[in-house]
Amino acid sequence: MPTFLETVHVLDGELLHLDYHQKRINDVFQNFYPTSPILNIYDYLAHVEIPQQGSFRARLVYSTQWEFHEFIAYQEKNIKRLAIVNTGDYEYQYKYADRSHLLKKVAEHPEADDIIFSKQGKLQDSSIANLAFKKGDKWFTPKEPLHWGTTRRRLIDEKILEEIDIWETELSDYSHICLINVFRPLSDQHALLLPDAIV
C-alpha cells in the first residue's frame, strides 16, 4: 500500500491554504482508497500542537490512516542553476511519500541546484516545485506537469497562471522561470532569468 505526503506551510501558527491540501487528499482517496473514509486534515491538525512562531514545514504522511507528522523549521534552498532531464516513464501525479527517484535524479546533476523534468520535449516540474514561465506580463505553467501541486492549482483557480504546453525548443520565448510551491511564491523577485538559469 503506497503512502502519501502533504507538506503544509505553517507561518506563525497559521496553517496556510488547507483547503487545497484537503482537495489533494480527496483525489488520493478517490483513486487509491475509494472504499475508505476520506481523512480530514482539519480534524487531524486540530489535535496537534502547532508551532506559533516562525516558518515551518508540516509533513503529514498517510495512507488510509494518518501515519505520522512532524514540523521542520523551513530553510529555503538556494536555487540558481537548473538542468533539464528526461522524465522517461517516471510518474509522480500524486504526492507519494517516497521521493527517492527525485533525489537520485538531482544527485546525478551536481552542476545544477535542481532539475527540470522534460517529457517528449515538453517541460514539466522541478524536483521540489511546479514551474511558471513569464512571457511579457503573463505567467504560464506546463499543461502536463509531473505533479499537480496545491500552489499551482490555487494560482490557476485565481486566474494568475495559465496552462499551456511549454516546449524545450521554445524556452527563448520566455524571460523568467519561477519555482512555485507552498513556500515559494510566484513573483519576479523569486524568478530566475532565462536562458541564464539553464545549465
N, C-alpha and C positions, 0 to 999 in steps of 0.2 A: 504494500500500500504506500503510495507516494506521500510525502509530507510537503507542506506548503508554508510560505513565509509572507507575513505582512510586516513592512517596515514603516512605522508611523513617526512623523516628526512631532516631538514634544518640545514646545517652546515656552519656557517659564510656566510650566504646569498646564498649558493648553494643548490638547490633542487636536492636531490640525487635519481638517478635511476627512474626518472619519467616515462620512457618507460614501466617499469614493472607495475607501478600503472595504466597506461592507458590500458595495456592489461587486467588487472583485471576489470576495468570499462567496457571494451568491453564485457567481459564474462558476467557480470551482465546484461547488456542491451540485449545481445543475449538470455539470459534465462528468464528474467523478463519483459523486455520492448522492444520486438522485433520490434514494430511499431513506436517507438520513436527515434528521432535523438540522437545519442550517444554523451554524454558530452565529452568535450575535456579538460583535466586537464591542458594542456599547455596554452590554451587560457584563462582559468579561472585565473590561477595563474599569468599570465602576467599583470593582472589588480589589483593585490593585493600587498599591501606593505609588503615586506619580511624582517624579522629581519636580520640584516647584521653582527651581532657578536654573537657568541655562538652557542649552540646546542639546537634546538627547535623541538617539535612535531607540525607539521601542521596537524590539524584534519579537514577533509573536509567531511561533511555529505551531502548526496544527495539521490534523488530518480530519477524521470525523469528530475528534475532540481536541481541545486545546492541549498541547503537549508541554510547552514551557514558554516563558517570556523573560526578557532581560532588557535593561536600559543601559545604553552605552553612550557616554559623552561624545557628542559629534565633533569630529575633526575633519575639515574639508581636505580632500585630496587635490593637490595642485596639478592640474591637467593643462598642458600647453601643446603637446605633440600627440597626434593621432595616426595610427597605422590602419590601413584598410585590409581586412582579411576576408577570406571566403567563408561564408556560412556553411556551405556544404549541406548535409541533410540534418543538421542540428536544429532542434525546435525548442523554444522556450516561451510558448504562448502564455503559459501560466507561471506564476512566480513560485517555482519549486524551491524548497529549502536547500537542495543540493546544487551548489554553484561551481562544482569542481571543474566542469568543462570550461566555463567562462574564465576562471582563474588560470587554467592551463594555457588557454589561448593568449591571455595577456602576458604570461611569463615567456611565451615564445617570441615576444617582440620587445626586447629591452631597449630598443631605440626609441620607443614611444611610451607615453604616460598611460595611454589607454588605446583601445582598438575600436574600429567601426566594422561591424559585420555587413557584408555585401552578398546578396543572393542574386545570381544571374545578372549582375551588373547594377542591381537596384540597392541603394543604401538602406540600412535598417536601424540599428541601435549601436550604442557603445556597450561595454560590459556592465556599466553601472547606471546608465541613463538612456532615456529616449533622446531623440535628436530633433532640433529645429534649425532650419536654414533660412537666412534672410535674403530676400530679393527686393530691392527698392525699400519700401517701408512696410512690407508684409513678411510674415513668418509662415513657413511651410514645414510640414512634418511628413516623413515617409508613410505612404498609404498602407504598406505591409510591414509593420515593424516586427522585430524578433519577439518583442514583449509589449503587451498593452498596459502601459504604466498608468497609475492613477493621476499623476500631474498632467500627462499628455491628454488623457480622457477629459479632464476638467477644462483644460485650455481649449480643446475642440468644442466642448459644450458652451464655453463662454465666447466662442467665435473669434478667439485670439489666434488660434492655429488653424491652418487649412491643410487637409490631407491631399497629397499628390505623390506620384512616383518621382523619386529623386535618383537620377542615374549618375554613376561614377563619371561618365563621359560629359555630364552637364554641370559638374561642380563649379566650373568657371562662371556659370550664370549667377552664382550666389556670392555675397560679400562676407557673410558671417555664418558660423555654426555655433549653436548653443546646446550644451548638455543639460537636460531638464529631468529633475526628479523631485521628490518631496523636500529635498534640501537645496536644490539648485534652481533658482527662479529663471524665468525667461526674460532676458534683458540684454541690451547692448553691452552693459558693463560686465556681464558674465560670459559674453560670447567671445569666440576666437576668430581672428581674421582668416579668410580663405584667399588663396590656397596655402598660406604660410603654415597653418596648423597641421597640414598633412605631410607625413614623412615617408 
